Amino acid sequence: MTLSLFLTACTLPASTLTPEPVSVTDTFLPTQTFTAPAPTQTFTPLPPTETSTPTSIPYVNELNATVSADLLSCRYGPGALYLYLFAFKKGANIQITGRADGNDWVLVENGQQDCWIHTKFVDVQGDPQTLKSIYPDDYKLPVSPYYGPSTVLSATRDGDKVTVTWIEILVSPGKYENENMFPYLIEVWRCENGEIIFDTLGARYPVITFTDQAGCKIPSHGRVFVQEKHGYAGPAEIPWPAYTTP
């Protein structure tokens, strides 16, 4: 089935459990008034101090939602630059079954081909964060039958700026590409203000520059896809450049 790309720009904008301190009352022996040896003191050990343990998130398998936008694009991947599948009309009732790790896109159950939407444009009955994160580990983009993957040539850093280059793959216009789509789709999980943010970036030429800060516990990473109307070739993993303090 021939796909077309409809670009949608989507921009969007955690509780601390403090355990109650355990009160320990000291017990003192009465003053000794005799000269005989005092009996051996026997102490009853106090129960172990309670320590807080991480509470696992009660994941749900699906949530119901209603489309609030007039026309909502549903895409092959969790971002506005992935290939367009179709659109939902306002008021449509849908079920969402998973989410992407690092942004606000969720997966819609849709028969043979599920697709992704942004939570900004739906009213969800519940918290989308209780859905299991399935992208990128448990969801695969459709594979291009016509093109092979590229290879990353370099990934360099200048402070917070990372520049990535890769081998050019020429996607023929018309049957495989149109003027509204990017032939390269770059996925980056980058650090911003101490948090990992998932961004999808588009490029027409085999080079891109973006911001990646220091200060995240999880390492930044990314990959490059070749995108054409029938699917995706790749990915080519980016050898992430280490952050060095200026």
KAWO-V99893 format. One record per backbone hydrogen bond with DSSP energy under -0.5 kcal/mol. NH is the residue of the N-H (numbers start at 1). CO is the residue of the C=O. If there is no record, write none. Layout:
nh: (NH	NH)
co: (CO	CO)
This chain:
nh: (3	4	6	7	8	10	11	17	18	19	24	25	26	43	45	56	59	60	63	65	66	67	68	69	72	73	74	75	76	79	82	84	85	86	88	90	91	92	94	94	96	97	98	99	100	101	102	103	106	107	108	109	113	115	116	117	119	121	122	123	124	125	126	128	130	131	132	134	134	135	138	139	144	153	154	156	158	161	162	162	163	164	165	166	167	171	172	174	175	176	181	184	185	186	187	187	188	188	189	190	190	192	195	197	197	198	199	199	201	203	207	208	210	212	213	221	223	224	225	226	227	227	228	229	231	232	233	235	236	237	238	239	240	244)
co: (229	84	4	5	80	8	9	15	16	17	22	23	24	41	43	54	57	130	96	94	123	92	121	121	88	71	86	116	83	77	79	4	74	74	72	70	67	89	65	92	63	107	107	132	105	135	100	100	117	98	115	95	110	108	75	106	104	118	119	66	122	64	124	126	127	128	60	99	132	99	134	136	232	165	165	163	161	158	160	210	156	208	154	206	151	169	170	177	173	172	178	203	225	201	185	223	186	199	221	188	197	195	192	190	195	102	188	197	186	184	205	164	162	160	191	189	187	236	185	233	183	225	231	176	228	142	226	224	224	235	222	237	238	242)
